[in-house]
Each structure stands twice: as structure tokens, then as C-alpha cells.
Amino acid sequence: MKVLITGGLGNLGLWITHHFLEQGHDVTVLGRSERVIINHINYCFLRADITDINSLK
């Protein structure tokens, strides 16, 4: 399954991100900054701010 998590590097989001990766899912995290580097073949980080429509295009 493909999973998109907004704010996936915060306190709760990081736990959820790791949970889905451990289950073998493809995880994409959308966030303003990549505070935590996750090296996993099924992980992707997209830099964007959900409050800024131009950064989502």
C-alpha cells in the first residue's frame, strides 16, 4: 500500500512513519523540513507546506 503522511516527522508522525515502513508499505512524507533523515528503500520525503498552494504544485 502507498501511504502519504503530512507532518510525518513530528512526534506522533515519526512513530506512524516507522510503523508503516516496518509493515512494508511505501511511505511518502510531506513536510516543511526534513528534520529527521530516514534511510529506507520504501521512504520518500517531499518538501512542501500544506498551507501554501504553490508549494504543493
C-alpha distance matrix in Angstrom:
0.0 3.8 6.4 10.1 12.8 16.4 18.9 16.5 19.6 21.9 22.9 20.2 17.6 18.0 17.6 14.3 13.1 14.4 13.0 9.3 10.4 12.4 9.7 8.3 5.3 6.3 8.6 11.2 14.2 16.8 20.3 23.9 24.5 22.8 24.7 22.8 21.8 18.7 18.9 15.6 14.2 10.7 12.4 14.0 16.6 17.9 21.5 22.2 23.9 22.6 26.3 27.3 26.2 27.5 25.2 22.1 23.3
3.8 0.0 3.8 6.9 10.1 13.5 16.2 14.1 17.2 19.7 21.2 18.9 15.8 16.4 16.8 13.5 11.8 13.8 13.2 9.4 10.3 13.2 11.4 9.8 6.0 4.8 6.1 7.8 11.0 13.3 16.9 20.5 21.2 19.7 22.0 20.4 19.5 16.8 17.2 14.3 13.1 9.3 10.2 10.9 13.3 14.3 17.8 18.5 20.4 19.2 23.0 23.7 22.7 23.8 21.4 18.4 19.6
6.4 3.8 0.0 3.8 6.5 10.0 12.7 10.7 14.0 16.3 17.8 15.4 12.2 13.3 13.8 10.4 8.9 11.7 11.2 7.8 9.5 12.6 11.3 10.7 7.0 6.1 4.8 6.2 8.4 10.7 14.1 17.8 18.7 17.4 19.4 18.0 17.8 15.4 16.6 14.2 14.0 10.2 9.8 10.3 11.8 12.8 15.9 16.4 17.8 16.5 20.2 21.4 20.8 22.2 19.7 16.9 18.8
10.1 6.9 3.8 0.0 3.8 6.7 9.7 8.6 12.1 14.3 16.4 14.4 10.9 12.5 13.9 10.8 9.2 12.7 13.0 10.3 11.7 15.1 14.5 13.9 10.4 8.6 6.0 4.9 5.8 7.2 10.7 14.4 15.7 15.0 17.2 16.5 16.7 15.0 16.8 15.2 15.3 11.8 10.2 9.5 9.8 9.9 12.7 12.7 14.0 12.7 16.4 17.6 17.2 18.7 16.1 13.4 15.7
12.8 10.1 6.5 3.8 0.0 3.8 6.3 5.2 8.9 10.6 12.8 10.9 7.4 9.5 11.2 8.4 7.4 11.2 11.8 10.1 11.8 14.9 15.0 15.1 12.1 10.8 7.4 6.3 4.9 6.2 8.6 12.4 13.6 13.1 14.7 14.3 15.2 14.0 16.5 15.5 16.5 13.3 11.0 10.5 9.7 10.2 12.1 12.0 12.6 11.5 15.0 16.7 17.1 18.9 16.1 13.9 16.9
16.4 13.5 10.0 6.7 3.8 0.0 3.8 5.3 8.4 9.5 12.3 11.0 7.8 10.4 12.7 10.7 10.0 13.7 14.8 13.6 15.1 18.2 18.6 18.8 15.8 14.2 10.7 8.6 5.8 4.8 6.1 9.5 11.4 11.9 13.5 14.1 15.6 15.3 18.2 17.8 19.1 16.3 13.4 12.1 10.1 9.6 10.3 9.5 9.2 8.2 11.5 13.4 14.4 16.3 13.5 11.9 15.3
18.9 16.2 12.7 9.7 6.3 3.8 0.0 3.8 5.6 5.9 9.1 8.7 5.9 8.2 11.1 10.2 9.7 13.0 14.6 14.4 15.5 18.3 19.4 19.9 17.4 16.1 12.3 10.5 7.0 6.3 5.4 8.2 9.5 10.0 10.7 11.5 13.8 14.1 17.5 17.8 19.7 17.3 14.1 13.0 10.6 10.7 10.6 10.2 9.6 9.6 12.2 14.4 16.1 17.8 14.8 14.0 17.7
16.5 14.1 10.7 8.6 5.2 5.3 3.8 0.0 3.8 5.8 8.2 7.6 3.9 5.2 8.1 7.2 6.0 9.3 11.1 11.0 11.9 14.6 15.9 16.4 14.3 13.3 9.5 8.5 5.4 6.9 7.1 10.4 10.5 9.6 10.2 9.8 11.6 11.1 14.4 14.4 16.5 14.2 11.1 10.9 9.2 10.6 11.5 12.2 12.5 12.7 15.7 17.5 19.0 20.3 17.1 16.0 19.4
19.6 17.2 14.0 12.1 8.9 8.4 5.6 3.8 0.0 3.8 6.7 7.9 5.3 4.5 8.2 9.0 7.6 9.7 12.4 13.1 13.1 15.6 17.6 18.1 16.5 15.5 11.8 10.9 7.6 8.9 7.6 9.8 8.8 7.4 6.9 6.5 9.1 9.5 13.2 14.2 16.9 15.4 12.0 11.8 9.7 11.5 11.7 13.0 13.4 14.5 17.0 18.7 20.6 21.6 18.1 17.8 21.2
21.9 19.7 16.3 14.3 10.6 9.5 5.9 5.8 3.8 0.0 3.8 5.8 5.0 5.5 8.4 9.7 9.7 11.7 13.8 15.0 15.7 17.7 19.6 20.7 19.2 18.6 14.9 14.1 10.7 11.2 9.4 11.0 10.5 10.1 8.6 9.0 12.3 12.9 16.7 17.7 20.5 18.8 15.6 15.5 13.3 14.6 14.2 14.8 14.1 14.9 16.9 19.1 21.4 22.8 19.6 19.5 23.1
22.9 21.2 17.8 16.4 12.8 12.3 9.1 8.2 6.7 3.8 0.0 3.8 5.6 5.6 6.9 9.1 10.3 11.4 12.9 15.0 16.0 17.2 19.2 21.0 19.9 20.0 16.6 16.5 13.5 14.6 13.1 14.8 14.1 13.3 11.3 10.9 14.2 14.4 18.0 18.8 21.9 20.3 17.5 18.1 16.4 18.0 17.9 18.5 17.8 18.2 20.0 22.5 24.8 26.4 23.3 23.0 26.6
20.2 18.9 15.4 14.4 10.9 11.0 8.7 7.6 7.9 5.8 3.8 0.0 3.8 5.5 5.3 6.4 8.7 10.2 10.7 12.7 14.5 15.6 16.9 19.0 17.7 18.2 15.0 15.4 12.8 14.2 13.7 16.0 15.9 15.2 13.9 13.2 15.9 15.3 18.7 18.8 21.5 19.3 16.9 17.8 16.6 18.2 18.6 18.9 18.1 17.8 20.0 22.7 24.5 26.5 23.6 22.6 26.2
17.6 15.8 12.2 10.9 7.4 7.8 5.9 3.9 5.3 5.0 5.6 3.8 0.0 3.8 5.4 5.0 6.0 8.6 9.7 10.7 12.2 14.2 15.4 16.9 15.1 15.1 11.6 11.7 9.1 10.6 10.6 13.4 13.4 12.5 12.1 11.3 13.6 12.9 16.3 16.1 18.5 16.2 13.6 14.2 12.9 14.5 15.3 15.7 15.4 15.2 17.8 20.2 21.8 23.5 20.5 19.4 22.8
18.0 16.4 13.3 12.5 9.5 10.4 8.2 5.2 4.5 5.5 5.6 5.5 3.8 0.0 3.8 5.4 5.0 6.2 8.5 10.1 10.6 12.2 14.3 15.6 14.6 14.6 11.3 11.8 9.5 11.8 11.6 14.2 13.2 11.3 10.4 8.7 10.8 9.8 13.2 13.5 16.4 14.7 12.1 13.2 12.3 14.7 15.6 16.9 17.3 17.7 20.4 22.4 24.1 25.3 22.0 21.1 24.4
17.6 16.8 13.8 13.9 11.2 12.7 11.1 8.1 8.2 8.4 6.9 5.3 5.4 3.8 0.0 3.8 5.5 5.3 6.1 8.8 10.0 10.6 12.5 14.6 14.1 15.1 12.4 13.8 12.2 14.8 15.0 17.8 17.0 15.1 14.0 11.9 13.7 12.1 15.0 14.6 17.4 15.5 13.7 15.6 15.3 17.9 19.1 20.3 20.5 20.5 23.2 25.4 26.9 28.5 25.2 24.1 27.3
14.3 13.5 10.4 10.8 8.4 10.7 10.2 7.2 9.0 9.7 9.1 6.4 5.0 5.4 3.8 0.0 3.8 5.5 5.0 6.3 8.6 9.9 10.7 12.7 11.5 12.5 9.9 11.6 10.5 13.2 14.3 17.5 17.4 15.7 15.5 13.7 15.0 13.0 15.6 14.5 16.6 14.0 12.5 14.3 14.4 16.5 18.3 19.1 19.4 18.8 21.8 24.0 25.0 26.8 23.7 22.1 25.1
13.1 11.8 8.9 9.2 7.4 10.0 9.7 6.0 7.6 9.7 10.3 8.7 6.0 5.0 5.5 3.8 0.0 3.8 5.4 5.5 6.3 8.7 10.1 11.0 9.6 9.9 6.9 8.6 7.8 11.1 12.4 15.8 15.2 13.1 13.5 11.3 11.9 9.6 12.1 11.0 13.1 10.7 8.8 10.6 11.0 13.6 15.7 17.1 18.1 18.0 21.3 23.0 23.9 25.1 21.9 20.3 23.1
14.4 13.8 11.7 12.7 11.2 13.7 13.0 9.3 9.7 11.7 11.4 10.2 8.6 6.2 5.3 5.5 3.8 0.0 3.8 5.5 5.1 6.0 8.6 10.0 10.0 11.0 9.0 11.4 11.0 14.5 15.6 18.7 17.5 14.8 14.6 11.7 11.9 9.1 11.0 9.8 12.4 10.7 9.6 12.4 13.3 16.4 18.5 20.3 21.5 21.7 24.9 26.5 27.5 28.6 25.2 23.8 26.5
13.0 13.2 11.2 13.0 11.8 14.8 14.6 11.1 12.4 13.8 12.9 10.7 9.7 8.5 6.1 5.0 5.4 3.8 0.0 3.8 5.5 5.2 6.4 9.0 9.1 11.2 10.0 12.9 13.0 16.4 17.9 21.2 20.5 18.1 18.0 15.3 15.7 12.7 14.4 12.5 14.5 12.2 11.9 14.8 16.0 18.8 21.1 22.4 23.3 23.0 26.2 28.1 28.8 30.3 27.1 25.3 28.0
9.3 9.4 7.8 10.3 10.1 13.6 14.4 11.0 13.1 15.0 15.0 12.7 10.7 10.1 8.8 6.3 5.5 5.5 3.8 0.0 3.8 5.4 5.0 6.6 5.5 7.8 6.9 10.3 11.4 14.8 17.0 20.6 20.3 18.0 18.7 16.2 16.0 12.9 14.0 11.5 12.6 9.7 9.9 12.6 14.4 16.9 19.7 21.0 22.2 21.6 25.1 26.7 27.0 28.4 25.3 23.2 25.5
10.4 10.3 9.5 11.7 11.8 15.1 15.5 11.9 13.1 15.7 16.0 14.5 12.2 10.6 10.0 8.6 6.3 5.1 5.5 3.8 0.0 3.8 5.3 5.2 5.4 6.8 6.6 10.0 11.4 15.2 17.2 20.6 19.7 16.9 17.7 14.7 13.8 10.2 10.7 7.9 9.2 6.8 7.4 10.8 13.1 16.2 19.1 21.1 22.8 22.8 26.3 27.6 27.9 28.8 25.5 23.7 25.8
12.4 13.2 12.6 15.1 14.9 18.2 18.3 14.6 15.6 17.7 17.2 15.6 14.2 12.2 10.6 9.9 8.7 6.0 5.2 5.4 3.8 0.0 3.8 5.4 7.5 10.0 10.3 13.8 15.0 18.7 20.5 23.8 22.7 19.8 20.1 16.8 16.0 12.4 12.5 9.9 11.3 9.8 10.9 14.5 16.7 19.9 22.7 24.7 26.2 26.2 29.6 31.1 31.5 32.5 29.2 27.4 29.6
9.7 11.4 11.3 14.5 15.0 18.6 19.4 15.9 17.6 19.6 19.2 16.9 15.4 14.3 12.5 10.7 10.1 8.6 6.4 5.0 5.3 3.8 0.0 3.8 5.8 9.3 10.4 14.1 15.8 19.4 21.8 25.3 24.7 22.1 22.7 19.7 19.0 15.4 15.5 12.4 12.8 10.5 12.3 15.6 18.1 20.9 23.9 25.5 27.0 26.4 30.0 31.5 31.5 32.7 29.7 27.5 29.5
8.3 9.8 10.7 13.9 15.1 18.8 19.9 16.4 18.1 20.7 21.0 19.0 16.9 15.6 14.6 12.7 11.0 10.0 9.0 6.6 5.2 5.4 3.8 0.0 3.8 6.8 9.0 12.7 15.1 18.8 21.4 24.9 24.2 21.4 22.6 19.6 18.2 14.5 13.9 10.3 9.9 7.6 10.2 13.6 16.6 19.4 22.7 24.6 26.5 26.2 29.9 30.9 30.7 31.6 28.6 26.3 27.9
5.3 6.0 7.0 10.4 12.1 15.8 17.4 14.3 16.5 19.2 19.9 17.7 15.1 14.6 14.1 11.5 9.6 10.0 9.1 5.5 5.4 7.5 5.8 3.8 0.0 3.8 6.0 9.7 12.4 15.8 18.7 22.4 22.1 19.8 21.4 18.9 17.7 14.3 14.3 10.9 10.2 6.8 8.8 11.5 14.4 16.7 20.1 21.6 23.5 22.9 26.6 27.6 27.2 28.2 25.3 22.8 24.5
6.3 4.8 6.1 8.6 10.8 14.2 16.1 13.3 15.5 18.6 20.0 18.2 15.1 14.6 15.1 12.5 9.9 11.0 11.2 7.8 6.8 10.0 9.3 6.8 3.8 0.0 3.8 6.8 10.1 13.3 16.4 19.9 19.8 17.5 19.6 17.4 16.0 12.9 12.8 9.7 8.5 4.7 6.2 8.2 11.3 13.4 17.0 18.7 21.0 20.6 24.4 25.0 24.5 25.1 22.2 19.8 21.2
8.6 6.1 4.8 6.0 7.4 10.7 12.3 9.5 11.8 14.9 16.6 15.0 11.6 11.3 12.4 9.9 6.9 9.0 10.0 6.9 6.6 10.3 10.4 9.0 6.0 3.8 0.0 3.8 6.5 9.9 12.8 16.4 16.3 14.3 16.3 14.4 13.5 10.9 11.8 9.5 9.6 6.0 5.0 6.4 8.6 10.8 14.1 15.6 17.7 17.5 21.2 22.0 21.9 22.7 19.6 17.4 19.4
11.2 7.8 6.2 4.9 6.3 8.6 10.5 8.5 10.9 14.1 16.5 15.4 11.7 11.8 13.8 11.6 8.6 11.4 12.9 10.3 10.0 13.8 14.1 12.7 9.7 6.8 3.8 0.0 3.8 6.6 9.8 13.3 13.5 12.0 14.7 13.5 12.9 11.1 12.5 11.1 11.2 8.3 5.9 4.7 5.7 7.1 10.5 12.0 14.2 14.3 18.0 18.5 18.4 19.0 15.9 13.8 15.8
14.2 11.0 8.4 5.8 4.9 5.8 7.0 5.4 7.6 10.7 13.5 12.8 9.1 9.5 12.2 10.5 7.8 11.0 13.0 11.4 11.4 15.0 15.8 15.1 12.4 10.1 6.5 3.8 0.0 3.8 6.4 10.0 10.3 9.2 11.6 11.1 11.3 10.4 12.8 12.4 13.5 11.0 7.8 6.3 4.9 6.1 8.4 9.7 11.5 11.9 15.5 16.3 16.9 17.7 14.3 12.8 15.5
16.8 13.3 10.7 7.2 6.2 4.8 6.3 6.9 8.9 11.2 14.6 14.2 10.6 11.8 14.8 13.2 11.1 14.5 16.4 14.8 15.2 18.7 19.4 18.8 15.8 13.3 9.9 6.6 3.8 0.0 3.8 7.3 8.8 9.1 11.9 12.5 13.2 13.3 15.8 15.8 16.7 14.4 11.2 8.7 6.1 4.8 6.0 6.2 7.8 8.3 11.9 12.5 13.2 14.1 10.7 9.5 12.6
20.3 16.9 14.1 10.7 8.6 6.1 5.4 7.1 7.6 9.4 13.1 13.7 10.6 11.6 15.0 14.3 12.4 15.6 17.9 17.0 17.2 20.5 21.8 21.4 18.7 16.4 12.8 9.8 6.4 3.8 0.0 3.8 5.6 6.9 9.3 10.9 12.4 13.4 16.4 17.2 18.7 16.9 13.3 11.0 7.5 6.5 5.3 5.4 6.2 8.0 10.8 11.5 13.4 14.0 10.5 10.5 13.9
23.9 20.5 17.8 14.4 12.4 9.5 8.2 10.4 9.8 11.0 14.8 16.0 13.4 14.2 17.8 17.5 15.8 18.7 21.2 20.6 20.6 23.8 25.3 24.9 22.4 19.9 16.4 13.3 10.0 7.3 3.8 0.0 3.8 7.0 9.0 11.8 13.5 15.4 18.4 19.7 21.3 20.0 16.3 13.6 9.9 8.4 5.4 5.2 5.3 8.5 10.1 10.3 12.9 13.0 9.6 10.9 14.2
24.5 21.2 18.7 15.7 13.6 11.4 9.5 10.5 8.8 10.5 14.1 15.9 13.4 13.2 17.0 17.4 15.2 17.5 20.5 20.3 19.7 22.7 24.7 24.2 22.1 19.8 16.3 13.5 10.3 8.8 5.6 3.8 0.0 3.8 5.7 8.7 10.3 12.9 15.8 17.8 19.7 19.0 15.1 12.9 9.2 8.9 6.3 8.1 9.1 12.2 13.9 14.0 16.4 16.1 12.6 14.0 16.9
22.8 19.7 17.4 15.0 13.1 11.9 10.0 9.6 7.4 10.1 13.3 15.2 12.5 11.3 15.1 15.7 13.1 14.8 18.1 18.0 16.9 19.8 22.1 21.4 19.8 17.5 14.3 12.0 9.2 9.1 6.9 7.0 3.8 0.0 3.8 5.5 6.6 9.2 12.1 14.3 16.5 16.1 12.3 10.6 7.3 8.6 7.5 10.3 12.0 14.7 17.0 17.1 19.2 18.8 15.1 16.0 18.7
24.7 22.0 19.4 17.2 14.7 13.5 10.7 10.2 6.9 8.6 11.3 13.9 12.1 10.4 14.0 15.5 13.5 14.6 18.0 18.7 17.7 20.1 22.7 22.6 21.4 19.6 16.3 14.7 11.6 11.9 9.3 9.0 5.7 3.8 0.0 3.8 6.7 9.7 13.0 15.5 18.4 18.1 14.5 13.5 10.7 12.3 11.0 13.3 14.2 16.8 18.7 19.3 21.8 21.8 18.1 19.1 22.1
22.8 20.4 18.0 16.5 14.3 14.1 11.5 9.8 6.5 9.0 10.9 13.2 11.3 8.7 11.9 13.7 11.3 11.7 15.3 16.2 14.7 16.8 19.7 19.6 18.9 17.4 14.4 13.5 11.1 12.5 10.9 11.8 8.7 5.5 3.8 0.0 3.8 6.3 9.8 12.3 15.5 15.5 12.1 12.1 10.1 12.8 12.7 15.3 16.6 18.8 21.2 21.9 24.1 24.1 20.3 20.8 23.6
21.8 19.5 17.8 16.7 15.2 15.6 13.8 11.6 9.1 12.3 14.2 15.9 13.6 10.8 13.7 15.0 11.9 11.9 15.7 16.0 13.8 16.0 19.0 18.2 17.7 16.0 13.5 12.9 11.3 13.2 12.4 13.5 10.3 6.6 6.7 3.8 0.0 3.8 6.5 9.5 12.5 13.2 10.1 10.2 9.1 12.3 12.8 16.1 18.1 20.4 23.1 23.4 25.1 24.7 20.9 21.2 23.6
18.7 16.8 15.4 15.0 14.0 15.3 14.1 11.1 9.5 12.9 14.4 15.3 12.9 9.8 12.1 13.0 9.6 9.1 12.7 12.9 10.2 12.4 15.4 14.5 14.3 12.9 10.9 11.1 10.4 13.3 13.4 15.4 12.9 9.2 9.7 6.3 3.8 0.0 3.8 6.0 9.4 9.9 7.2 8.6 8.9 12.6 14.2 17.3 19.5 21.2 24.2 24.7 26.0 25.9 22.1 21.8 24.0
18.9 17.2 16.6 16.8 16.5 18.2 17.5 14.4 13.2 16.7 18.0 18.7 16.3 13.2 15.0 15.6 12.1 11.0 14.4 14.0 10.7 12.5 15.5 13.9 14.3 12.8 11.8 12.5 12.8 15.8 16.4 18.4 15.8 12.1 13.0 9.8 6.5 3.8 0.0 3.8 6.8 8.8 7.2 9.1 10.6 14.3 16.3 19.6 22.2 23.9 27.1 27.3 28.2 27.8 24.1 23.7 25.5
15.6 14.3 14.2 15.2 15.5 17.8 17.8 14.4 14.2 17.7 18.8 18.8 16.1 13.5 14.6 14.5 11.0 9.8 12.5 11.5 7.9 9.9 12.4 10.3 10.9 9.7 9.5 11.1 12.4 15.8 17.2 19.7 17.8 14.3 15.5 12.3 9.5 6.0 3.8 0.0 3.8 5.5 5.3 8.4 10.9 14.6 17.3 20.3 23.0 24.1 27.6 27.9 28.4 28.2 24.7 23.7 25.3
14.2 13.1 14.0 15.3 16.5 19.1 19.7 16.5 16.9 20.5 21.9 21.5 18.5 16.4 17.4 16.6 13.1 12.4 14.5 12.6 9.2 11.3 12.8 9.9 10.2 8.5 9.6 11.2 13.5 16.7 18.7 21.3 19.7 16.5 18.4 15.5 12.5 9.4 6.8 3.8 0.0 3.8 5.7 8.3 11.7 14.9 18.1 21.0 24.0 24.9 28.5 28.5 28.6 28.2 24.9 23.5 24.7
10.7 9.3 10.2 11.8 13.3 16.3 17.3 14.2 15.4 18.8 20.3 19.3 16.2 14.7 15.5 14.0 10.7 10.7 12.2 9.7 6.8 9.8 10.5 7.6 6.8 4.7 6.0 8.3 11.0 14.4 16.9 20.0 19.0 16.1 18.1 15.5 13.2 9.9 8.8 5.5 3.8 0.0 3.8 6.9 10.5 13.4 16.9 19.3 22.0 22.5 26.2 26.4 26.3 26.4 23.1 21.4 22.7
12.4 10.2 9.8 10.2 11.0 13.4 14.1 11.1 12.0 15.6 17.5 16.9 13.6 12.1 13.7 12.5 8.8 9.6 11.9 9.9 7.4 10.9 12.3 10.2 8.8 6.2 5.0 5.9 7.8 11.2 13.3 16.3 15.1 12.3 14.5 12.1 10.1 7.2 7.2 5.3 5.7 3.8 0.0 3.8 6.9 10.2 13.4 16.0 18.6 19.4 23.0 23.3 23.5 23.6 20.2 18.7 20.4
14.0 10.9 10.3 9.5 10.5 12.1 13.0 10.9 11.8 15.5 18.1 17.8 14.2 13.2 15.6 14.3 10.6 12.4 14.8 12.6 10.8 14.5 15.6 13.6 11.5 8.2 6.4 4.7 6.3 8.7 11.0 13.6 12.9 10.6 13.5 12.1 10.2 8.6 9.1 8.4 8.3 6.9 3.8 0.0 3.8 6.7 10.0 12.7 15.7 16.8 20.3 20.2 20.3 20.0 16.6 15.4 16.9
16.6 13.3 11.8 9.8 9.7 10.1 10.6 9.2 9.7 13.3 16.4 16.6 12.9 12.3 15.3 14.4 11.0 13.3 16.0 14.4 13.1 16.7 18.1 16.6 14.4 11.3 8.6 5.7 4.9 6.1 7.5 9.9 9.2 7.3 10.7 10.1 9.1 8.9 10.6 10.9 11.7 10.5 6.9 3.8 0.0 3.8 6.5 9.4 12.4 13.9 17.3 17.1 17.7 17.4 13.8 13.1 15.2
17.9 14.3 12.8 9.9 10.2 9.6 10.7 10.6 11.5 14.6 18.0 18.2 14.5 14.7 17.9 16.5 13.6 16.4 18.8 16.9 16.2 19.9 20.9 19.4 16.7 13.4 10.8 7.1 6.1 4.8 6.5 8.4 8.9 8.6 12.3 12.8 12.3 12.6 14.3 14.6 14.9 13.4 10.2 6.7 3.8 0.0 3.8 6.2 9.6 11.2 14.4 13.8 14.1 13.6 10.1 9.4 11.4
21.5 17.8 15.9 12.7 12.1 10.3 10.6 11.5 11.7 14.2 17.9 18.6 15.3 15.6 19.1 18.3 15.7 18.5 21.1 19.7 19.1 22.7 23.9 22.7 20.1 17.0 14.1 10.5 8.4 6.0 5.3 5.4 6.3 7.5 11.0 12.7 12.8 14.2 16.3 17.3 18.1 16.9 13.4 10.0 6.5 3.8 0.0 3.8 7.2 9.9 12.5 11.5 12.7 11.9 8.1 8.8 11.2
22.2 18.5 16.4 12.7 12.0 9.5 10.2 12.2 13.0 14.8 18.5 18.9 15.7 16.9 20.3 19.1 17.1 20.3 22.4 21.0 21.1 24.7 25.5 24.6 21.6 18.7 15.6 12.0 9.7 6.2 5.4 5.2 8.1 10.3 13.3 15.3 16.1 17.3 19.6 20.3 21.0 19.3 16.0 12.7 9.4 6.2 3.8 0.0 3.8 6.4 8.8 7.8 9.0 8.8 5.2 5.9 9.1
23.9 20.4 17.8 14.0 12.6 9.2 9.6 12.5 13.4 14.1 17.8 18.1 15.4 17.3 20.5 19.4 18.1 21.5 23.3 22.2 22.8 26.2 27.0 26.5 23.5 21.0 17.7 14.2 11.5 7.8 6.2 5.3 9.1 12.0 14.2 16.6 18.1 19.5 22.2 23.0 24.0 22.0 18.6 15.7 12.4 9.6 7.2 3.8 0.0 3.8 5.4 5.4 7.8 8.8 6.1 7.0 10.6
22.6 19.2 16.5 12.7 11.5 8.2 9.6 12.7 14.5 14.9 18.2 17.8 15.2 17.7 20.5 18.8 18.0 21.7 23.0 21.6 22.8 26.2 26.4 26.2 22.9 20.6 17.5 14.3 11.9 8.3 8.0 8.5 12.2 14.7 16.8 18.8 20.4 21.2 23.9 24.1 24.9 22.5 19.4 16.8 13.9 11.2 9.9 6.4 3.8 0.0 3.8 5.5 6.7 9.2 7.6 6.8 10.4
26.3 23.0 20.2 16.4 15.0 11.5 12.2 15.7 17.0 16.9 20.0 20.0 17.8 20.4 23.2 21.8 21.3 24.9 26.2 25.1 26.3 29.6 30.0 29.9 26.6 24.4 21.2 18.0 15.5 11.9 10.8 10.1 13.9 17.0 18.7 21.2 23.1 24.2 27.1 27.6 28.5 26.2 23.0 20.3 17.3 14.4 12.5 8.8 5.4 3.8 0.0 3.8 6.3 9.1 8.6 8.9 12.1
27.3 23.7 21.4 17.6 16.7 13.4 14.4 17.5 18.7 19.1 22.5 22.7 20.2 22.4 25.4 24.0 23.0 26.5 28.1 26.7 27.6 31.1 31.5 30.9 27.6 25.0 22.0 18.5 16.3 12.5 11.5 10.3 14.0 17.1 19.3 21.9 23.4 24.7 27.3 27.9 28.5 26.4 23.3 20.2 17.1 13.8 11.5 7.8 5.4 5.5 3.8 0.0 3.8 5.5 5.6 6.9 9.5
26.2 22.7 20.8 17.2 17.1 14.4 16.1 19.0 20.6 21.4 24.8 24.5 21.8 24.1 26.9 25.0 23.9 27.5 28.8 27.0 27.9 31.5 31.5 30.7 27.2 24.5 21.9 18.4 16.9 13.2 13.4 12.9 16.4 19.2 21.8 24.1 25.1 26.0 28.2 28.4 28.6 26.3 23.5 20.3 17.7 14.1 12.7 9.0 7.8 6.7 6.3 3.8 0.0 3.8 5.5 5.3 6.9
27.5 23.8 22.2 18.7 18.9 16.3 17.8 20.3 21.6 22.8 26.4 26.5 23.5 25.3 28.5 26.8 25.1 28.6 30.3 28.4 28.8 32.5 32.7 31.6 28.2 25.1 22.7 19.0 17.7 14.1 14.0 13.0 16.1 18.8 21.8 24.1 24.7 25.9 27.8 28.2 28.2 26.4 23.6 20.0 17.4 13.6 11.9 8.8 8.8 9.2 9.1 5.5 3.8 0.0 3.8 5.4 5.5
25.2 21.4 19.7 16.1 16.1 13.5 14.8 17.1 18.1 19.6 23.3 23.6 20.5 22.0 25.2 23.7 21.9 25.2 27.1 25.3 25.5 29.2 29.7 28.6 25.3 22.2 19.6 15.9 14.3 10.7 10.5 9.6 12.6 15.1 18.1 20.3 20.9 22.1 24.1 24.7 24.9 23.1 20.2 16.6 13.8 10.1 8.1 5.2 6.1 7.6 8.6 5.6 5.5 3.8 0.0 3.8 5.6
22.1 18.4 16.9 13.4 13.9 11.9 14.0 16.0 17.8 19.5 23.0 22.6 19.4 21.1 24.1 22.1 20.3 23.8 25.3 23.2 23.7 27.4 27.5 26.3 22.8 19.8 17.4 13.8 12.8 9.5 10.5 10.9 14.0 16.0 19.1 20.8 21.2 21.8 23.7 23.7 23.5 21.4 18.7 15.4 13.1 9.4 8.8 5.9 7.0 6.8 8.9 6.9 5.3 5.4 3.8 0.0 3.8
23.3 19.6 18.8 15.7 16.9 15.3 17.7 19.4 21.2 23.1 26.6 26.2 22.8 24.4 27.3 25.1 23.1 26.5 28.0 25.5 25.8 29.6 29.5 27.9 24.5 21.2 19.4 15.8 15.5 12.6 13.9 14.2 16.9 18.7 22.1 23.6 23.6 24.0 25.5 25.3 24.7 22.7 20.4 16.9 15.2 11.4 11.2 9.1 10.6 10.4 12.1 9.5 6.9 5.5 5.6 3.8 0.0
